């Protein structure tokens, strides 16, 4: 492995950060799409020079952009996202019925084997797919047509499908997460879905057997153990060892179990990272100290990682798609903040340094490990 490429989406454009394997000297390129909100960028595992970006704005709406040269140049591709069947209604914030309306693409998940195939998670929650490099998009309607759809309700950021986890072993299995509906799993290639939320407890729905209504913020898994899934929920850090069939709390000694991100070390399936945030009304680190917490035991026991991170007067947030890991031998960990900093750790979180400090608010961070 010779280097890494960090893809950063912000409130006002995208940035591409590159370094060699030492990850100490960085080249910063951008902004691309200046002034546009870039919710997510992700590279194709099958063709690393191909990168897809979800770009949106209040005036021009949604655009999908594609690069075939590692982010140096971009071209717009297809932007038609139409629900495949009559969308019907979901619950609005006050519990009344509200029409299903497309707003934007939150997350792009390129295929591991085909650079032309990409899944897209959108707001209002649905799953789309392209098989022609982004030129056309079709909904996979089985998810939205799950019988619980009329009970789904938006979280504070909207009713978004923000996490897509294809199973690395079982071709037809996939997990997705929706705020605020919960986790859903398909075992037949997205034809049918079932809610897998048993064990989750959320304010307002104290029934642990409630099928939907949970505000799941992010899921993560290690490819060598796809049955083990980690979750950062609105409150609670959770773990499942049966592919989502049941969940248990692993918050342990965290200072707070509210947060948005969760990720897993590239080579250690039991090493997990979260960034605790004070509460759902105070979106900044407890005591104004920015700390990543790492568990080497799959949760329950957590250690604060602070070297190189601000330990006073820090009031930023780290959003749900804004953490990633690379695959180098010494695993690198990266995250971006709403204050515009992107931090990198080349030693699995033991020490941190900012790559950049003054970008617009960071919405997403992804990493490509380059050959």
PyMOL commands that set and color helices and strands:
alter all, ss='L'
color gray80, all
select helices_A, chain A and resi 149-151+286-288
alter helices_A, ss='H'
color red, helices_A
select strands_A, chain A and resi 3-10+13-20+27-32+37-43+51-57+61-67+75-76+89-91+97-99+104-110+118-123+126-130+138-139+160-166+174-179+182-186+194-195+216-221+229-233+237-240+248-249+259-264+272-276+292-295+303-305+323-325+333-336+342-345+353-356+362-370
alter strands_A, ss='S'
color yellow, strands_A
deselect
rebuild
show_as cartoon
